[in-house]
Amino acid sequence: MPLEPENFVSLWPALQEKLSDYLGQEIDWKEYPSGRVYELFNLELPTSQVHNALHDVYSLAATIQHLEAEGIRILEEVGNISKKCKAA
């Protein structure tokens, strides 16, 4: 079942690496946690409440969609991380 906890992986390592490469600077998760990462690209979200789980999902999704549109493959990398975790 896809929603089993053992299928969960963090998007942050892949996202942080790709963001840092794309922007040419190290991105600190303390400054740009999942609920604020969309701000790096001035993206609009339907919510504005940081530290809200749904807002965090919107922020991550908007950022990933933006990067994927720019040709930066985040979801492929996360899939590779997930496979490595399951193999360990």
PDB file of N, CA, C and O in Angstrom, chain B, residues numbered from 101:
ATOM      1  N   MET B 101       0.843  -1.175   0.000  1.00  0.00           N
ATOM      2  CA  MET B 101       0.000   0.000   0.000  1.00  0.00           C
ATOM      3  C   MET B 101       0.893   1.246   0.000  1.00  0.00           C
ATOM      4  O   MET B 101       1.838   1.317   0.786  1.00  0.00           O
ATOM      5  N   PRO B 102       0.616   2.218  -0.856  1.00  0.00           N
ATOM      6  CA  PRO B 102       1.513   3.375  -0.992  1.00  0.00           C
ATOM      7  C   PRO B 102       1.585   4.286   0.226  1.00  0.00           C
ATOM      8  O   PRO B 102       2.559   5.027   0.364  1.00  0.00           O
ATOM      9  N   LEU B 103       0.603   4.262   1.109  1.00  0.00           N
ATOM     10  CA  LEU B 103       0.631   5.158   2.263  1.00  0.00           C
ATOM     11  C   LEU B 103       1.185   4.506   3.522  1.00  0.00           C
ATOM     12  O   LEU B 103       0.995   5.022   4.623  1.00  0.00           O
ATOM     13  N   GLU B 104       1.865   3.383   3.369  1.00  0.00           N
ATOM     14  CA  GLU B 104       2.505   2.740   4.511  1.00  0.00           C
ATOM     15  C   GLU B 104       3.722   3.571   4.930  1.00  0.00           C
ATOM     16  O   GLU B 104       4.446   4.071   4.069  1.00  0.00           O
ATOM     17  N   PRO B 105       3.958   3.727   6.225  1.00  0.00           N
ATOM     18  CA  PRO B 105       5.080   4.545   6.692  1.00  0.00           C
ATOM     19  C   PRO B 105       6.430   4.163   6.082  1.00  0.00           C
ATOM     20  O   PRO B 105       7.268   5.037   5.859  1.00  0.00           O
ATOM     21  N   GLU B 106       6.654   2.888   5.811  1.00  0.00           N
ATOM     22  CA  GLU B 106       7.948   2.503   5.245  1.00  0.00           C
ATOM     23  C   GLU B 106       8.145   3.022   3.819  1.00  0.00           C
ATOM     24  O   GLU B 106       9.257   2.977   3.291  1.00  0.00           O
ATOM     25  N   ASN B 107       7.068   3.515   3.194  1.00  0.00           N
ATOM     26  CA  ASN B 107       7.166   4.101   1.862  1.00  0.00           C
ATOM     27  C   ASN B 107       7.425   5.601   1.896  1.00  0.00           C
ATOM     28  O   ASN B 107       7.606   6.218   0.846  1.00  0.00           O
ATOM     29  N   PHE B 108       7.444   6.195   3.081  1.00  0.00           N
ATOM     30  CA  PHE B 108       7.670   7.635   3.196  1.00  0.00           C
ATOM     31  C   PHE B 108       9.160   7.937   3.148  1.00  0.00           C
ATOM     32  O   PHE B 108       9.963   7.250   3.779  1.00  0.00           O
ATOM     33  N   VAL B 109       9.515   8.947   2.413  1.00  0.00           N
ATOM     34  CA  VAL B 109      10.897   9.437   2.402  1.00  0.00           C
ATOM     35  C   VAL B 109      10.841  10.959   2.455  1.00  0.00           C
ATOM     36  O   VAL B 109       9.842  11.573   2.082  1.00  0.00           O
ATOM     37  N   SER B 110      11.910  11.541   2.916  1.00  0.00           N
ATOM     38  CA  SER B 110      11.981  12.996   2.975  1.00  0.00           C
ATOM     39  C   SER B 110      12.326  13.562   1.606  1.00  0.00           C
ATOM     40  O   SER B 110      13.262  13.100   0.954  1.00  0.00           O
ATOM     41  N   LEU B 111      11.576  14.553   1.179  1.00  0.00           N
ATOM     42  CA  LEU B 111      11.880  15.261  -0.059  1.00  0.00           C
ATOM     43  C   LEU B 111      13.055  16.211   0.124  1.00  0.00           C
ATOM     44  O   LEU B 111      13.714  16.588  -0.845  1.00  0.00           O
ATOM     45  N   TRP B 112      13.314  16.595   1.370  1.00  0.00           N
ATOM     46  CA  TRP B 112      14.242  17.686   1.599  1.00  0.00           C
ATOM     47  C   TRP B 112      15.652  17.449   1.064  1.00  0.00           C
ATOM     48  O   TRP B 112      16.181  18.349   0.413  1.00  0.00           O
ATOM     49  N   PRO B 113      16.301  16.300   1.291  1.00  0.00           N
ATOM     50  CA  PRO B 113      17.678  16.152   0.786  1.00  0.00           C
ATOM     51  C   PRO B 113      17.787  16.375  -0.727  1.00  0.00           C
ATOM     52  O   PRO B 113      18.670  17.101  -1.183  1.00  0.00           O
ATOM     53  N   ALA B 114      16.905  15.761  -1.495  1.00  0.00           N
ATOM     54  CA  ALA B 114      16.939  15.937  -2.952  1.00  0.00           C
ATOM     55  C   ALA B 114      16.578  17.362  -3.334  1.00  0.00           C
ATOM     56  O   ALA B 114      17.204  17.956  -4.212  1.00  0.00           O
ATOM     57  N   LEU B 115      15.575  17.904  -2.676  1.00  0.00           N
ATOM     58  CA  LEU B 115      15.139  19.265  -2.988  1.00  0.00           C
ATOM     59  C   LEU B 115      16.230  20.282  -2.632  1.00  0.00           C
ATOM     60  O   LEU B 115      16.498  21.198  -3.411  1.00  0.00           O
ATOM     61  N   GLN B 116      16.852  20.130  -1.477  1.00  0.00           N
ATOM     62  CA  GLN B 116      17.891  21.061  -1.060  1.00  0.00           C
ATOM     63  C   GLN B 116      19.070  21.030  -2.034  1.00  0.00           C
ATOM     64  O   GLN B 116      19.594  22.080  -2.407  1.00  0.00           O
ATOM     65  N   GLU B 117      19.483  19.847  -2.440  1.00  0.00           N
ATOM     66  CA  GLU B 117      20.602  19.728  -3.377  1.00  0.00           C
ATOM     67  C   GLU B 117      20.271  20.392  -4.710  1.00  0.00           C
ATOM     68  O   GLU B 117      21.078  21.152  -5.246  1.00  0.00           O
ATOM     69  N   LYS B 118      19.091  20.105  -5.241  1.00  0.00           N
ATOM     70  CA  LYS B 118      18.704  20.668  -6.538  1.00  0.00           C
ATOM     71  C   LYS B 118      18.509  22.183  -6.449  1.00  0.00           C
ATOM     72  O   LYS B 118      18.902  22.914  -7.358  1.00  0.00           O
ATOM     73  N   LEU B 119      17.905  22.651  -5.362  1.00  0.00           N
ATOM     74  CA  LEU B 119      17.722  24.091  -5.181  1.00  0.00           C
ATOM     75  C   LEU B 119      19.065  24.806  -5.087  1.00  0.00           C
ATOM     76  O   LEU B 119      19.271  25.849  -5.706  1.00  0.00           O
ATOM     77  N   SER B 120      19.972  24.232  -4.307  1.00  0.00           N
ATOM     78  CA  SER B 120      21.292  24.845  -4.149  1.00  0.00           C
ATOM     79  C   SER B 120      22.023  24.910  -5.486  1.00  0.00           C
ATOM     80  O   SER B 120      22.627  25.928  -5.821  1.00  0.00           O
ATOM     81  N   ASP B 121      21.966  23.816  -6.248  1.00  0.00           N
ATOM     82  CA  ASP B 121      22.609  23.804  -7.565  1.00  0.00           C
ATOM     83  C   ASP B 121      21.953  24.824  -8.494  1.00  0.00           C
ATOM     84  O   ASP B 121      22.643  25.576  -9.182  1.00  0.00           O
ATOM     85  N   TYR B 122      20.635  24.846  -8.513  1.00  0.00           N
ATOM     86  CA  TYR B 122      19.886  25.724  -9.415  1.00  0.00           C
ATOM     87  C   TYR B 122      20.119  27.205  -9.093  1.00  0.00           C
ATOM     88  O   TYR B 122      20.289  28.025  -9.994  1.00  0.00           O
ATOM     89  N   LEU B 123      20.124  27.532  -7.804  1.00  0.00           N
ATOM     90  CA  LEU B 123      20.262  28.929  -7.388  1.00  0.00           C
ATOM     91  C   LEU B 123      21.717  29.354  -7.197  1.00  0.00           C
ATOM     92  O   LEU B 123      22.002  30.542  -7.047  1.00  0.00           O
ATOM     93  N   GLY B 124      22.636  28.389  -7.202  1.00  0.00           N
ATOM     94  CA  GLY B 124      24.044  28.716  -7.056  1.00  0.00           C
ATOM     95  C   GLY B 124      24.434  29.138  -5.653  1.00  0.00           C
ATOM     96  O   GLY B 124      25.425  29.844  -5.466  1.00  0.00           O
ATOM     97  N   GLN B 125      23.665  28.712  -4.669  1.00  0.00           N
ATOM     98  CA  GLN B 125      23.979  29.015  -3.265  1.00  0.00           C
ATOM     99  C   GLN B 125      23.377  27.932  -2.386  1.00  0.00           C
ATOM    100  O   GLN B 125      22.375  27.312  -2.741  1.00  0.00           O
ATOM    101  N   GLU B 126      23.999  27.712  -1.239  1.00  0.00           N
ATOM    102  CA  GLU B 126      23.501  26.719  -0.298  1.00  0.00           C
ATOM    103  C   GLU B 126      22.169  27.197   0.291  1.00  0.00           C
ATOM    104  O   GLU B 126      22.059  28.342   0.730  1.00  0.00           O
ATOM    105  N   ILE B 127      21.176  26.337   0.301  1.00  0.00           N
ATOM    106  CA  ILE B 127      19.873  26.676   0.868  1.00  0.00           C
ATOM    107  C   ILE B 127      19.770  26.031   2.247  1.00  0.00           C
ATOM    108  O   ILE B 127      19.868  24.811   2.380  1.00  0.00           O
ATOM    109  N   ASP B 128      19.577  26.843   3.251  1.00  0.00           N
ATOM    110  CA  ASP B 128      19.489  26.384   4.635  1.00  0.00           C
ATOM    111  C   ASP B 128      18.032  26.106   4.976  1.00  0.00           C
ATOM    112  O   ASP B 128      17.185  26.994   4.872  1.00  0.00           O
ATOM    113  N   TRP B 129      17.737  24.864   5.386  1.00  0.00           N
ATOM    114  CA  TRP B 129      16.360  24.495   5.700  1.00  0.00           C
ATOM    115  C   TRP B 129      15.806  25.277   6.878  1.00  0.00           C
ATOM    116  O   TRP B 129      14.588  25.405   7.007  1.00  0.00           O
ATOM    117  N   LYS B 130      16.676  25.811   7.751  1.00  0.00           N
ATOM    118  CA  LYS B 130      16.187  26.607   8.878  1.00  0.00           C
ATOM    119  C   LYS B 130      15.642  27.952   8.403  1.00  0.00           C
ATOM    120  O   LYS B 130      14.701  28.494   8.982  1.00  0.00           O
ATOM    121  N   GLU B 131      16.246  28.480   7.345  1.00  0.00           N
ATOM    122  CA  GLU B 131      15.773  29.736   6.775  1.00  0.00           C
ATOM    123  C   GLU B 131      14.589  29.507   5.826  1.00  0.00           C
ATOM    124  O   GLU B 131      13.669  30.322   5.753  1.00  0.00           O
ATOM    125  N   TYR B 132      14.631  28.399   5.115  1.00  0.00           N
ATOM    126  CA  TYR B 132      13.566  28.062   4.164  1.00  0.00           C
ATOM    127  C   TYR B 132      13.044  26.660   4.430  1.00  0.00           C
ATOM    128  O   TYR B 132      13.344  25.735   3.675  1.00  0.00           O
ATOM    129  N   PRO B 133      12.259  26.487   5.505  1.00  0.00           N
ATOM    130  CA  PRO B 133      11.651  25.180   5.759  1.00  0.00           C
ATOM    131  C   PRO B 133      10.597  24.886   4.689  1.00  0.00           C
ATOM    132  O   PRO B 133      10.332  25.725   3.828  1.00  0.00           O
ATOM    133  N   SER B 134      10.017  23.734   4.745  1.00  0.00           N
ATOM    134  CA  SER B 134       9.079  23.313   3.696  1.00  0.00           C
ATOM    135  C   SER B 134       7.951  24.325   3.472  1.00  0.00           C
ATOM    136  O   SER B 134       7.480  24.469   2.344  1.00  0.00           O
ATOM    137  N   GLY B 135       7.518  25.011   4.496  1.00  0.00           N
ATOM    138  CA  GLY B 135       6.430  25.978   4.349  1.00  0.00           C
ATOM    139  C   GLY B 135       6.845  27.321   3.764  1.00  0.00           C
ATOM    140  O   GLY B 135       5.992  28.152   3.450  1.00  0.00           O
ATOM    141  N   ARG B 136       8.156  27.542   3.614  1.00  0.00           N
ATOM    142  CA  ARG B 136       8.629  28.818   3.071  1.00  0.00           C
ATOM    143  C   ARG B 136       9.459  28.672   1.804  1.00  0.00           C
ATOM    144  O   ARG B 136       9.824  29.674   1.189  1.00  0.00           O
ATOM    145  N   VAL B 137       9.761  27.455   1.409  1.00  0.00           N
ATOM    146  CA  VAL B 137      10.660  27.234   0.276  1.00  0.00           C
ATOM    147  C   VAL B 137      10.118  27.846  -1.026  1.00  0.00           C
ATOM    148  O   VAL B 137      10.898  28.227  -1.898  1.00  0.00           O
ATOM    149  N   TYR B 138       8.813  27.939  -1.160  1.00  0.00           N
ATOM    150  CA  TYR B 138       8.207  28.541  -2.352  1.00  0.00           C
ATOM    151  C   TYR B 138       8.612  30.009  -2.509  1.00  0.00           C
ATOM    152  O   TYR B 138       8.600  30.542  -3.618  1.00  0.00           O
ATOM    153  N   GLU B 139       8.970  30.662  -1.396  1.00  0.00           N
ATOM    154  CA  GLU B 139       9.352  32.077  -1.427  1.00  0.00           C
ATOM    155  C   GLU B 139      10.606  32.325  -2.252  1.00  0.00           C
ATOM    156  O   GLU B 139      10.822  33.436  -2.735  1.00  0.00           O
ATOM    157  N   LEU B 140      11.430  31.302  -2.416  1.00  0.00           N
ATOM    158  CA  LEU B 140      12.644  31.439  -3.220  1.00  0.00           C
ATOM    159  C   LEU B 140      12.324  31.832  -4.661  1.00  0.00           C
ATOM    160  O   LEU B 140      13.164  32.410  -5.351  1.00  0.00           O
ATOM    161  N   PHE B 141      11.111  31.518  -5.114  1.00  0.00           N
ATOM    162  CA  PHE B 141      10.706  31.787  -6.493  1.00  0.00           C
ATOM    163  C   PHE B 141       9.522  32.738  -6.588  1.00  0.00           C
ATOM    164  O   PHE B 141       8.952  32.913  -7.665  1.00  0.00           O
ATOM    165  N   ASN B 142       9.143  33.358  -5.458  1.00  0.00           N
ATOM    166  CA  ASN B 142       8.008  34.284  -5.429  1.00  0.00           C
ATOM    167  C   ASN B 142       6.734  33.639  -5.984  1.00  0.00           C
ATOM    168  O   ASN B 142       5.975  34.273  -6.717  1.00  0.00           O
ATOM    169  N   LEU B 143       6.514  32.392  -5.632  1.00  0.00           N
ATOM    170  CA  LEU B 143       5.332  31.674  -6.102  1.00  0.00           C
ATOM    171  C   LEU B 143       4.118  32.028  -5.252  1.00  0.00           C
ATOM    172  O   LEU B 143       4.251  32.347  -4.070  1.00  0.00           O
ATOM    173  N   GLU B 144       2.953  31.973  -5.847  1.00  0.00           N
ATOM    174  CA  GLU B 144       1.695  32.230  -5.137  1.00  0.00           C
ATOM    175  C   GLU B 144       1.122  30.905  -4.640  1.00  0.00           C
ATOM    176  O   GLU B 144       1.164  29.896  -5.345  1.00  0.00           O
ATOM    177  N   LEU B 145       0.590  30.918  -3.427  1.00  0.00           N
ATOM    178  CA  LEU B 145      -0.049  29.734  -2.856  1.00  0.00           C
ATOM    179  C   LEU B 145      -1.476  30.078  -2.438  1.00  0.00           C
ATOM    180  O   LEU B 145      -1.789  31.240  -2.176  1.00  0.00           O
ATOM    181  N   PRO B 146      -2.341  29.060  -2.378  1.00  0.00           N
ATOM    182  CA  PRO B 146      -3.720  29.317  -1.936  1.00  0.00           C
ATOM    183  C   PRO B 146      -3.841  29.502  -0.419  1.00  0.00           C
ATOM    184  O   PRO B 146      -4.911  29.849   0.081  1.00  0.00           O
ATOM    185  N   THR B 147      -2.748  29.271   0.308  1.00  0.00           N
ATOM    186  CA  THR B 147      -2.748  29.443   1.766  1.00  0.00           C
ATOM    187  C   THR B 147      -1.589  30.343   2.144  1.00  0.00           C
ATOM    188  O   THR B 147      -0.688  30.580   1.339  1.00  0.00           O
ATOM    189  N   SER B 148      -1.612  30.842   3.364  1.00  0.00           N
ATOM    190  CA  SER B 148      -0.505  31.694   3.809  1.00  0.00           C
ATOM    191  C   SER B 148      -0.047  31.367   5.223  1.00  0.00           C
ATOM    192  O   SER B 148       0.782  32.086   5.780  1.00  0.00           O
ATOM    193  N   GLN B 149      -0.557  30.321   5.800  1.00  0.00           N
ATOM    194  CA  GLN B 149      -0.256  30.005   7.192  1.00  0.00           C
ATOM    195  C   GLN B 149       0.933  29.050   7.283  1.00  0.00           C
ATOM    196  O   GLN B 149       0.791  27.845   7.075  1.00  0.00           O
ATOM    197  N   VAL B 150       2.107  29.602   7.597  1.00  0.00           N
ATOM    198  CA  VAL B 150       3.297  28.778   7.773  1.00  0.00           C
ATOM    199  C   VAL B 150       3.109  27.909   9.016  1.00  0.00           C
ATOM    200  O   VAL B 150       2.400  28.299   9.943  1.00  0.00           O
ATOM    201  N   HIS B 151       3.728  26.753   9.038  1.00  0.00           N
ATOM    202  CA  HIS B 151       3.619  25.745  10.092  1.00  0.00           C
ATOM    203  C   HIS B 151       2.232  25.108  10.111  1.00  0.00           C
ATOM    204  O   HIS B 151       1.719  24.724  11.162  1.00  0.00           O
ATOM    205  N   ASN B 152       1.653  25.009   8.947  1.00  0.00           N
ATOM    206  CA  ASN B 152       0.392  24.325   8.743  1.00  0.00           C
ATOM    207  C   ASN B 152       0.692  23.219   7.740  1.00  0.00           C
ATOM    208  O   ASN B 152       1.275  23.489   6.690  1.00  0.00           O
ATOM    209  N   ALA B 153       0.311  21.997   8.034  1.00  0.00           N
ATOM    210  CA  ALA B 153       0.691  20.856   7.190  1.00  0.00           C
ATOM    211  C   ALA B 153       0.246  21.035   5.735  1.00  0.00           C
ATOM    212  O   ALA B 153       1.020  20.753   4.821  1.00  0.00           O
ATOM    213  N   LEU B 154      -0.964  21.491   5.511  1.00  0.00           N
ATOM    214  CA  LEU B 154      -1.445  21.656   4.141  1.00  0.00           C
ATOM    215  C   LEU B 154      -0.677  22.764   3.424  1.00  0.00           C
ATOM    216  O   LEU B 154      -0.367  22.636   2.240  1.00  0.00           O
ATOM    217  N   HIS B 155      -0.373  23.838   4.127  1.00  0.00           N
ATOM    218  CA  HIS B 155       0.423  24.915   3.541  1.00  0.00           C
ATOM    219  C   HIS B 155       1.808  24.385   3.136  1.00  0.00           C
ATOM    220  O   HIS B 155       2.315  24.715   2.064  1.00  0.00           O
ATOM    221  N   ASP B 156       2.411  23.563   4.000  1.00  0.00           N
ATOM    222  CA  ASP B 156       3.719  22.986   3.686  1.00  0.00           C
ATOM    223  C   ASP B 156       3.648  22.141   2.415  1.00  0.00           C
ATOM    224  O   ASP B 156       4.551  22.193   1.580  1.00  0.00           O
ATOM    225  N   VAL B 157       2.585  21.372   2.274  1.00  0.00           N
ATOM    226  CA  VAL B 157       2.409  20.546   1.072  1.00  0.00           C
ATOM    227  C   VAL B 157       2.270  21.441  -0.157  1.00  0.00           C
ATOM    228  O   VAL B 157       2.891  21.178  -1.187  1.00  0.00           O
ATOM    229  N   TYR B 158       1.466  22.486  -0.059  1.00  0.00           N
ATOM    230  CA  TYR B 158       1.323  23.423  -1.181  1.00  0.00           C
ATOM    231  C   TYR B 158       2.679  24.041  -1.546  1.00  0.00           C
ATOM    232  O   TYR B 158       3.019  24.153  -2.723  1.00  0.00           O
ATOM    233  N   SER B 159       3.440  24.436  -0.534  1.00  0.00           N
ATOM    234  CA  SER B 159       4.739  25.058  -0.755  1.00  0.00           C
ATOM    235  C   SER B 159       5.694  24.100  -1.473  1.00  0.00           C
ATOM    236  O   SER B 159       6.333  24.473  -2.456  1.00  0.00           O
ATOM    237  N   LEU B 160       5.783  22.873  -0.975  1.00  0.00           N
ATOM    238  CA  LEU B 160       6.648  21.884  -1.608  1.00  0.00           C
ATOM    239  C   LEU B 160       6.182  21.560  -3.024  1.00  0.00           C
ATOM    240  O   LEU B 160       6.996  21.486  -3.944  1.00  0.00           O
ATOM    241  N   ALA B 161       4.884  21.369  -3.202  1.00  0.00           N
ATOM    242  CA  ALA B 161       4.355  21.026  -4.525  1.00  0.00           C
ATOM    243  C   ALA B 161       4.602  22.153  -5.524  1.00  0.00           C
ATOM    244  O   ALA B 161       5.012  21.893  -6.655  1.00  0.00           O
ATOM    245  N   ALA B 162       4.363  23.386  -5.127  1.00  0.00           N
ATOM    246  CA  ALA B 162       4.569  24.526  -6.024  1.00  0.00           C
ATOM    247  C   ALA B 162       6.044  24.649  -6.404  1.00  0.00           C
ATOM    248  O   ALA B 162       6.373  24.920  -7.559  1.00  0.00           O
ATOM    249  N   THR B 163       6.923  24.449  -5.432  1.00  0.00           N
ATOM    250  CA  THR B 163       8.355  24.535  -5.697  1.00  0.00           C
ATOM    251  C   THR B 163       8.803  23.419  -6.629  1.00  0.00           C
ATOM    252  O   THR B 163       9.552  23.661  -7.576  1.00  0.00           O
ATOM    253  N   ILE B 164       8.350  22.202  -6.368  1.00  0.00           N
ATOM    254  CA  ILE B 164       8.720  21.067  -7.216  1.00  0.00           C
ATOM    255  C   ILE B 164       8.172  21.255  -8.626  1.00  0.00           C
ATOM    256  O   ILE B 164       8.878  20.993  -9.600  1.00  0.00           O
ATOM    257  N   GLN B 165       6.930  21.703  -8.749  1.00  0.00           N
ATOM    258  CA  GLN B 165       6.355  21.954 -10.079  1.00  0.00           C
ATOM    259  C   GLN B 165       7.157  23.014 -10.826  1.00  0.00           C
ATOM    260  O   GLN B 165       7.400  22.881 -12.025  1.00  0.00           O
ATOM    261  N   HIS B 166       7.567  24.066 -10.122  1.00  0.00           N
ATOM    262  CA  HIS B 166       8.358  25.123 -10.744  1.00  0.00           C
ATOM    263  C   HIS B 166       9.685  24.558 -11.258  1.00  0.00           C
ATOM    264  O   HIS B 166      10.069  24.808 -12.400  1.00  0.00           O
ATOM    265  N   LEU B 167      10.378  23.800 -10.415  1.00  0.00           N
ATOM    266  CA  LEU B 167      11.664  23.237 -10.815  1.00  0.00           C
ATOM    267  C   LEU B 167      11.510  22.223 -11.951  1.00  0.00           C
ATOM    268  O   LEU B 167      12.318  22.201 -12.879  1.00  0.00           O
ATOM    269  N   GLU B 168      10.487  21.395 -11.876  1.00  0.00           N
ATOM    270  CA  GLU B 168      10.253  20.413 -12.947  1.00  0.00           C
ATOM    271  C   GLU B 168       9.990  21.131 -14.268  1.00  0.00           C
ATOM    272  O   GLU B 168      10.446  20.676 -15.317  1.00  0.00           O
ATOM    273  N   ALA B 169       9.262  22.247 -14.229  1.00  0.00           N
ATOM    274  CA  ALA B 169       9.007  23.031 -15.443  1.00  0.00           C
ATOM    275  C   ALA B 169      10.300  23.621 -16.001  1.00  0.00           C
ATOM    276  O   ALA B 169      10.403  23.883 -17.199  1.00  0.00           O
ATOM    277  N   GLU B 170      11.282  23.827 -15.129  1.00  0.00           N
ATOM    278  CA  GLU B 170      12.592  24.344 -15.537  1.00  0.00           C
ATOM    279  C   GLU B 170      13.536  23.215 -15.961  1.00  0.00           C
ATOM    280  O   GLU B 170      14.689  23.464 -16.314  1.00  0.00           O
ATOM    281  N   GLY B 171      13.040  21.977 -15.924  1.00  0.00           N
ATOM    282  CA  GLY B 171      13.858  20.841 -16.327  1.00  0.00           C
ATOM    283  C   GLY B 171      14.666  20.214 -15.205  1.00  0.00           C
ATOM    284  O   GLY B 171      15.516  19.361 -15.459  1.00  0.00           O
ATOM    285  N   ILE B 172      14.415  20.625 -13.970  1.00  0.00           N
ATOM    286  CA  ILE B 172      15.117  20.074 -12.809  1.00  0.00           C
ATOM    287  C   ILE B 172      14.272  18.924 -12.271  1.00  0.00           C
ATOM    288  O   ILE B 172      13.166  19.147 -11.779  1.00  0.00           O
ATOM    289  N   ARG B 173      14.778  17.714 -12.357  1.00  0.00           N
ATOM    290  CA  ARG B 173      14.016  16.508 -12.009  1.00  0.00           C
ATOM    291  C   ARG B 173      14.154  16.146 -10.525  1.00  0.00           C
ATOM    292  O   ARG B 173      15.104  15.470 -10.130  1.00  0.00           O
ATOM    293  N   ILE B 174      13.213  16.597  -9.724  1.00  0.00           N
ATOM    294  CA  ILE B 174      13.207  16.320  -8.287  1.00  0.00           C
ATOM    295  C   ILE B 174      12.551  14.971  -8.003  1.00  0.00           C
ATOM    296  O   ILE B 174      13.094  14.155  -7.258  1.00  0.00           O
ATOM    297  N   LEU B 175      11.396  14.744  -8.591  1.00  0.00           N
ATOM    298  CA  LEU B 175      10.626  13.540  -8.276  1.00  0.00           C
ATOM    299  C   LEU B 175      11.373  12.274  -8.668  1.00  0.00           C
ATOM    300  O   LEU B 175      11.265  11.256  -7.984  1.00  0.00           O
ATOM    301  N   GLU B 176      12.119  12.322  -9.747  1.00  0.00           N
ATOM    302  CA  GLU B 176      12.942  11.179 -10.154  1.00  0.00           C
ATOM    303  C   GLU B 176      13.987  10.882  -9.084  1.00  0.00           C
ATOM    304  O   GLU B 176      14.214   9.723  -8.739  1.00  0.00           O
ATOM    305  N   GLU B 177      14.615  11.916  -8.565  1.00  0.00           N
ATOM    306  CA  GLU B 177      15.636  11.754  -7.525  1.00  0.00           C
ATOM    307  C   GLU B 177      15.023  11.196  -6.250  1.00  0.00           C
ATOM    308  O   GLU B 177      15.620  10.330  -5.609  1.00  0.00           O
ATOM    309  N   VAL B 178      13.853  11.671  -5.871  1.00  0.00           N
ATOM    310  CA  VAL B 178      13.185  11.174  -4.668  1.00  0.00           C
ATOM    311  C   VAL B 178      12.845   9.702  -4.837  1.00  0.00           C
ATOM    312  O   VAL B 178      12.967   8.928  -3.887  1.00  0.00           O
ATOM    313  N   GLY B 179      12.423   9.306  -6.022  1.00  0.00           N
ATOM    314  CA  GLY B 179      12.156   7.887  -6.288  1.00  0.00           C
ATOM    315  C   GLY B 179      13.399   7.041  -6.098  1.00  0.00           C
ATOM    316  O   GLY B 179      13.318   5.927  -5.581  1.00  0.00           O
ATOM    317  N   ASN B 180      14.547   7.554  -6.511  1.00  0.00           N
ATOM    318  CA  ASN B 180      15.808   6.835  -6.321  1.00  0.00           C
ATOM    319  C   ASN B 180      16.166   6.721  -4.853  1.00  0.00           C
ATOM    320  O   ASN B 180      16.665   5.682  -4.420  1.00  0.00           O
ATOM    321  N   ILE B 181      15.919   7.774  -4.072  1.00  0.00           N
ATOM    322  CA  ILE B 181      16.171   7.741  -2.629  1.00  0.00           C
ATOM    323  C   ILE B 181      15.281   6.689  -1.977  1.00  0.00           C
ATOM    324  O   ILE B 181      15.736   5.921  -1.130  1.00  0.00           O
ATOM    325  N   SER B 182      14.005   6.658  -2.376  1.00  0.00           N
ATOM    326  CA  SER B 182      13.063   5.708  -1.820  1.00  0.00           C
ATOM    327  C   SER B 182      13.529   4.272  -2.083  1.00  0.00           C
ATOM    328  O   SER B 182      13.460   3.424  -1.193  1.00  0.00           O
ATOM    329  N   LYS B 183      13.995   4.005  -3.285  1.00  0.00           N
ATOM    330  CA  LYS B 183      14.479   2.657  -3.624  1.00  0.00           C
ATOM    331  C   LYS B 183      15.695   2.292  -2.783  1.00  0.00           C
ATOM    332  O   LYS B 183      15.811   1.154  -2.328  1.00  0.00           O
ATOM    333  N   LYS B 184      16.603   3.243  -2.571  1.00  0.00           N
ATOM    334  CA  LYS B 184      17.798   2.994  -1.772  1.00  0.00           C
ATOM    335  C   LYS B 184      17.407   2.694  -0.328  1.00  0.00           C
ATOM    336  O   LYS B 184      17.982   1.801   0.293  1.00  0.00           O
ATOM    337  N   CYS B 185      16.430   3.432   0.215  1.00  0.00           N
ATOM    338  CA  CYS B 185      15.982   3.222   1.598  1.00  0.00           C
ATOM    339  C   CYS B 185      15.387   1.819   1.768  1.00  0.00           C
ATOM    340  O   CYS B 185      15.650   1.142   2.762  1.00  0.00           O
ATOM    341  N   LYS B 186      14.591   1.396   0.795  1.00  0.00           N
ATOM    342  CA  LYS B 186      13.963   0.082   0.882  1.00  0.00           C
ATOM    343  C   LYS B 186      14.989  -1.033   0.751  1.00  0.00           C
ATOM    344  O   LYS B 186      14.814  -2.108   1.324  1.00  0.00           O
ATOM    345  N   ALA B 187      16.059  -0.787  -0.001  1.00  0.00           N
ATOM    346  CA  ALA B 187      17.089  -1.798  -0.199  1.00  0.00           C
ATOM    347  C   ALA B 187      17.962  -1.962   1.046  1.00  0.00           C
ATOM    348  O   ALA B 187      18.555  -3.020   1.255  1.00  0.00           O
ATOM    349  N   ALA B 188      18.039  -0.925   1.863  1.00  0.00           N
ATOM    350  CA  ALA B 188      18.915  -0.967   3.050  1.00  0.00           C
ATOM    351  C   ALA B 188      18.356  -1.830   4.148  1.00  0.00           C
ATOM    352  O   ALA B 188      18.975  -1.963   5.204  1.00  0.00           O
TER     353      ALA B 188
END
